[in-house]
Amino acid sequence: MAITRVYIEEGCIVCNACETTCPEVFNVTEDSCHIRSEVRTDGQQDTNLQAKSPLKEAIGTELADQIEEAAEGCPVEVIKFDKG
Ligand code: SF4
């Protein structure tokens, strides 16, 4: 099943694990993890916590396994996603 959106809740400890697992989607900055603008339909780059912008359809299909793996590997469980 495709992932329709992914966002980061507060509490990221900038460990870099998600970017290592799925660099196409996650960009770890100095204070949090951002969802890359290239994969979002709104073209913005931030945690996506407020906007909850959908992923571009091809991304949500092609990278679903990696996004899920990154969420499972987050030590503080702040990577949230919806499936559709
Ligand atoms: S794996 Fe979790 S804690 Fe680590 S950088 Fe990514 S979102 Fe932040």
Backbone and ligand atoms as CSV (ligand in chain L), in Angstrom:
chain,resi,resn,atom,element,x,y,z
A,1,MET,N,N,0.839,-1.196,0.000
A,1,MET,CA,C,0.000,0.000,0.000
A,1,MET,C,C,0.880,1.255,0.000
A,2,ALA,N,N,0.466,2.238,-0.727
A,2,ALA,CA,C,1.266,3.464,-0.824
A,2,ALA,C,C,1.155,4.293,0.453
A,3,ILE,N,N,2.169,5.083,0.695
A,3,ILE,CA,C,2.127,6.042,1.790
A,3,ILE,C,C,1.692,7.382,1.206
A,4,THR,N,N,0.674,7.971,1.796
A,4,THR,CA,C,0.107,9.198,1.222
A,4,THR,C,C,0.751,10.459,1.772
A,5,ARG,N,N,1.185,10.411,3.039
A,5,ARG,CA,C,1.858,11.582,3.618
A,5,ARG,C,C,2.744,11.114,4.761
A,6,VAL,N,N,3.785,11.886,5.020
A,6,VAL,CA,C,4.677,11.592,6.142
A,6,VAL,C,C,5.043,12.913,6.796
A,7,TYR,N,N,5.129,12.911,8.127
A,7,TYR,CA,C,5.473,14.136,8.852
A,7,TYR,C,C,6.207,13.778,10.148
A,8,ILE,N,N,6.821,14.802,10.730
A,8,ILE,CA,C,7.656,14.598,11.910
A,8,ILE,C,C,7.047,15.335,13.098
A,9,GLU,N,N,6.734,14.611,14.142
A,9,GLU,CA,C,6.221,15.251,15.358
A,9,GLU,C,C,7.370,15.877,16.140
A,10,GLU,N,N,7.023,16.659,17.158
A,10,GLU,CA,C,8.065,17.274,17.984
A,10,GLU,C,C,8.814,16.198,18.766
A,11,GLY,N,N,10.102,16.436,18.990
A,11,GLY,CA,C,10.884,15.505,19.801
A,11,GLY,C,C,12.009,14.814,19.059
A,12,CYS,N,N,12.192,15.165,17.779
A,12,CYS,CA,C,13.302,14.596,17.005
A,12,CYS,C,C,14.634,14.899,17.698
A,13,ILE,N,N,15.485,13.896,17.807
A,13,ILE,CA,C,16.783,14.078,18.473
A,13,ILE,C,C,17.925,14.147,17.454
A,14,VAL,N,N,17.588,14.432,16.217
A,14,VAL,CA,C,18.533,14.614,15.102
A,14,VAL,C,C,19.638,13.537,15.068
A,15,CYS,N,N,19.192,12.292,15.092
A,15,CYS,CA,C,20.148,11.176,15.121
A,15,CYS,C,C,20.609,10.759,13.726
A,16,ASN,N,N,19.906,11.237,12.685
A,16,ASN,CA,C,20.260,10.948,11.287
A,16,ASN,C,C,19.830,9.581,10.769
A,17,ALA,N,N,19.247,8.752,11.614
A,17,ALA,CA,C,18.908,7.394,11.174
A,17,ALA,C,C,17.962,7.386,9.976
A,18,CYS,N,N,16.947,8.257,10.000
A,18,CYS,CA,C,15.963,8.239,8.913
A,18,CYS,C,C,16.583,8.657,7.585
A,19,GLU,N,N,17.461,9.652,7.633
A,19,GLU,CA,C,18.096,10.089,6.382
A,19,GLU,C,C,19.016,9.000,5.841
A,20,THR,N,N,19.639,8.257,6.710
A,20,THR,CA,C,20.471,7.140,6.266
A,20,THR,C,C,19.618,6.074,5.581
A,21,THR,N,N,18.448,5.822,6.134
A,21,THR,CA,C,17.565,4.788,5.582
A,21,THR,C,C,16.894,5.239,4.292
A,22,CYS,N,N,16.455,6.489,4.242
A,22,CYS,CA,C,15.685,6.977,3.092
A,22,CYS,C,C,16.029,8.443,2.794
A,23,PRO,N,N,17.213,8.667,2.226
A,23,PRO,CA,C,17.660,10.045,1.986
A,23,PRO,C,C,16.815,10.798,0.959
A,24,GLU,N,N,16.058,10.086,0.152
A,24,GLU,CA,C,15.213,10.743,-0.850
A,24,GLU,C,C,14.107,11.563,-0.195
A,25,VAL,N,N,13.675,11.159,1.005
A,25,VAL,CA,C,12.521,11.782,1.667
A,25,VAL,C,C,12.928,12.623,2.875
A,26,PHE,N,N,13.882,12.137,3.679
A,26,PHE,CA,C,14.207,12.793,4.946
A,26,PHE,C,C,15.494,13.599,4.848
A,27,ASN,N,N,15.431,14.814,5.406
A,27,ASN,CA,C,16.607,15.681,5.457
A,27,ASN,C,C,16.765,16.158,6.904
A,28,VAL,N,N,17.768,15.639,7.592
A,28,VAL,CA,C,17.969,15.990,8.994
A,28,VAL,C,C,18.755,17.295,9.071
A,29,THR,N,N,18.186,18.271,9.781
A,29,THR,CA,C,18.805,19.586,9.931
A,29,THR,C,C,19.415,19.698,11.327
A,30,GLU,N,N,19.755,20.913,11.732
A,30,GLU,CA,C,20.364,21.103,13.054
A,30,GLU,C,C,19.393,20.833,14.197
A,31,ASP,N,N,18.091,21.075,13.966
A,31,ASP,CA,C,17.163,20.949,15.092
A,31,ASP,C,C,15.984,20.016,14.866
A,32,SER,N,N,15.833,19.473,13.671
A,32,SER,CA,C,14.752,18.513,13.460
A,32,SER,C,C,14.994,17.778,12.148
A,33,CYS,N,N,14.018,17.026,11.760
A,33,CYS,CA,C,14.075,16.338,10.474
A,33,CYS,C,C,13.016,16.945,9.571
A,34,HIS,N,N,13.375,17.215,8.340
A,34,HIS,CA,C,12.441,17.787,7.381
A,34,HIS,C,C,12.084,16.784,6.297
A,35,ILE,N,N,10.864,16.943,5.770
A,35,ILE,CA,C,10.448,16.180,4.596
A,35,ILE,C,C,10.822,17.020,3.378
A,36,ARG,N,N,11.594,16.449,2.495
A,36,ARG,CA,C,12.163,17.217,1.380
A,36,ARG,C,C,11.079,17.791,0.464
A,37,SER,N,N,11.339,19.013,0.009
A,37,SER,CA,C,10.384,19.696,-0.865
A,37,SER,C,C,10.129,18.916,-2.150
A,38,GLU,N,N,11.151,18.226,-2.641
A,38,GLU,CA,C,11.017,17.515,-3.917
A,38,GLU,C,C,9.959,16.420,-3.892
A,39,VAL,N,N,9.663,15.887,-2.686
A,39,VAL,CA,C,8.733,14.756,-2.626
A,39,VAL,C,C,7.334,15.173,-2.182
A,40,ARG,N,N,7.156,16.475,-1.863
A,40,ARG,CA,C,5.866,16.963,-1.368
A,40,ARG,C,C,5.089,17.668,-2.470
A,41,THR,N,N,3.793,17.519,-2.449
A,41,THR,CA,C,2.991,18.188,-3.469
A,41,THR,C,C,2.951,19.697,-3.261
A,42,ASP,N,N,3.165,20.184,-2.013
A,42,ASP,CA,C,3.144,21.633,-1.795
A,42,ASP,C,C,4.509,22.279,-2.005
A,43,GLY,N,N,5.543,21.498,-2.231
A,43,GLY,CA,C,6.859,22.046,-2.552
A,43,GLY,C,C,7.561,22.734,-1.396
A,44,GLN,N,N,7.044,22.613,-0.185
A,44,GLN,CA,C,7.678,23.226,0.990
A,44,GLN,C,C,8.627,22.221,1.640
A,45,GLN,N,N,9.575,22.750,2.416
A,45,GLN,CA,C,10.475,21.848,3.124
A,45,GLN,C,C,10.506,22.203,4.605
A,46,ASP,N,N,9.875,21.359,5.414
A,46,ASP,CA,C,9.890,21.495,6.872
A,46,ASP,C,C,9.436,20.151,7.443
A,47,THR,N,N,9.016,20.162,8.711
A,47,THR,CA,C,8.624,18.880,9.317
A,47,THR,C,C,7.330,18.314,8.710
A,48,ASN,N,N,6.582,19.162,8.048
A,48,ASN,CA,C,5.269,18.817,7.479
A,48,ASN,C,C,4.236,18.543,8.582
A,49,LEU,N,N,4.544,18.938,9.801
A,49,LEU,CA,C,3.619,18.703,10.918
A,49,LEU,C,C,2.360,19.551,10.778
A,50,GLN,N,N,2.521,20.809,10.353
A,50,GLN,CA,C,1.359,21.692,10.209
A,50,GLN,C,C,0.607,21.424,8.909
A,51,ALA,N,N,1.341,21.424,7.801
A,51,ALA,CA,C,0.686,21.340,6.494
A,51,ALA,C,C,0.155,19.940,6.204
A,52,LYS,N,N,0.871,18.942,6.643
A,52,LYS,CA,C,0.556,17.543,6.315
A,52,LYS,C,C,0.312,17.386,4.809
A,53,SER,N,N,1.234,17.984,4.059
A,53,SER,CA,C,1.142,17.901,2.605
A,53,SER,C,C,1.272,16.452,2.137
A,54,PRO,N,N,0.463,16.056,1.174
A,54,PRO,CA,C,0.623,14.719,0.605
A,54,PRO,C,C,1.964,14.563,-0.112
A,55,LEU,N,N,2.423,13.340,-0.178
A,55,LEU,CA,C,3.587,13.030,-0.999
A,55,LEU,C,C,3.172,12.977,-2.458
A,56,LYS,N,N,4.122,13.240,-3.336
A,56,LYS,CA,C,3.850,12.979,-4.740
A,56,LYS,C,C,3.560,11.487,-4.876
A,57,GLU,N,N,2.601,11.173,-5.720
A,57,GLU,CA,C,2.091,9.803,-5.761
A,57,GLU,C,C,3.176,8.762,-6.040
A,58,ALA,N,N,4.055,9.064,-6.983
A,58,ALA,CA,C,5.091,8.098,-7.349
A,58,ALA,C,C,6.027,7.827,-6.171
A,59,ILE,N,N,6.296,8.854,-5.381
A,59,ILE,CA,C,7.185,8.705,-4.221
A,59,ILE,C,C,6.545,7.799,-3.184
A,60,GLY,N,N,5.293,8.044,-2.895
A,60,GLY,CA,C,4.585,7.271,-1.878
A,60,GLY,C,C,4.467,5.803,-2.239
A,61,THR,N,N,4.510,5.515,-3.525
A,61,THR,CA,C,4.455,4.132,-3.985
A,61,THR,C,C,5.848,3.512,-3.991
A,62,GLU,N,N,6.774,4.216,-4.619
A,62,GLU,CA,C,8.112,3.636,-4.812
A,62,GLU,C,C,8.904,3.517,-3.515
A,63,LEU,N,N,8.710,4.470,-2.601
A,63,LEU,CA,C,9.531,4.503,-1.388
A,63,LEU,C,C,8.773,4.103,-0.131
A,64,ALA,N,N,7.627,3.479,-0.295
A,64,ALA,CA,C,6.799,3.119,0.867
A,64,ALA,C,C,7.570,2.256,1.863
A,65,ASP,N,N,8.288,1.260,1.378
A,65,ASP,CA,C,8.997,0.348,2.292
A,65,ASP,C,C,10.085,1.081,3.067
A,66,GLN,N,N,10.810,1.953,2.369
A,66,GLN,CA,C,11.897,2.686,3.035
A,66,GLN,C,C,11.355,3.679,4.065
A,67,ILE,N,N,10.242,4.337,3.731
A,67,ILE,CA,C,9.650,5.287,4.673
A,67,ILE,C,C,9.179,4.548,5.931
A,68,GLU,N,N,8.555,3.400,5.715
A,68,GLU,CA,C,8.080,2.619,6.858
A,68,GLU,C,C,9.253,2.121,7.702
A,69,GLU,N,N,10.300,1.705,7.031
A,69,GLU,CA,C,11.502,1.236,7.729
A,69,GLU,C,C,12.115,2.379,8.555
A,70,ALA,N,N,12.147,3.570,7.971
A,70,ALA,CA,C,12.689,4.726,8.689
A,70,ALA,C,C,11.846,5.034,9.926
A,71,ALA,N,N,10.517,4.962,9.784
A,71,ALA,CA,C,9.632,5.224,10.923
A,71,ALA,C,C,9.856,4.206,12.033
A,72,GLU,N,N,9.998,2.953,11.648
A,72,GLU,CA,C,10.226,1.903,12.650
A,72,GLU,C,C,11.579,2.065,13.326
A,73,GLY,N,N,12.547,2.628,12.588
A,73,GLY,CA,C,13.898,2.769,13.124
A,73,GLY,C,C,14.118,4.040,13.922
A,74,CYS,N,N,13.140,4.929,13.947
A,74,CYS,CA,C,13.303,6.187,14.694
A,74,CYS,C,C,13.301,5.894,16.192
A,75,PRO,N,N,14.363,6.250,16.902
A,75,PRO,CA,C,14.462,5.887,18.320
A,75,PRO,C,C,13.442,6.569,19.216
A,76,VAL,N,N,12.883,7.704,18.764
A,76,VAL,CA,C,11.889,8.403,19.584
A,76,VAL,C,C,10.497,8.393,18.940
A,77,GLU,N,N,10.353,7.628,17.871
A,77,GLU,CA,C,9.047,7.369,17.239
A,77,GLU,C,C,8.269,8.631,16.883
A,78,VAL,N,N,8.974,9.582,16.259
A,78,VAL,CA,C,8.285,10.825,15.868
A,78,VAL,C,C,7.959,10.875,14.375
A,79,ILE,N,N,8.338,9.844,13.625
A,79,ILE,CA,C,7.995,9.816,12.196
A,79,ILE,C,C,6.612,9.164,12.059
A,80,LYS,N,N,5.666,9.966,11.597
A,80,LYS,CA,C,4.291,9.473,11.437
A,80,LYS,C,C,3.924,9.467,9.960
A,81,PHE,N,N,3.108,8.515,9.564
A,81,PHE,CA,C,2.704,8.462,8.161
A,81,PHE,C,C,1.290,7.917,8.026
A,82,ASP,N,N,0.671,8.250,6.897
A,82,ASP,CA,C,-0.648,7.719,6.562
A,82,ASP,C,C,-0.527,6.865,5.323
A,83,LYS,N,N,-1.338,5.831,5.262
A,83,LYS,CA,C,-1.370,4.969,4.084
A,83,LYS,C,C,-2.701,5.130,3.372
A,84,GLY,N,N,-2.665,4.940,2.087
A,84,GLY,CA,C,-3.929,5.041,1.365
A,84,GLY,C,C,-4.016,4.072,0.235
L,1,SF4,S1,S,15.205,8.917,13.020
L,1,SF4,FE1,FE,13.745,10.115,14.263
L,1,SF4,S2,S,15.001,11.134,15.816
L,1,SF4,FE2,FE,16.393,10.410,14.217
L,1,SF4,S3,S,16.636,12.204,12.838
L,1,SF4,FE3,FE,14.959,10.933,12.016
L,1,SF4,S4,S,13.062,11.771,12.909
L,1,SF4,FE4,FE,14.789,12.562,14.106
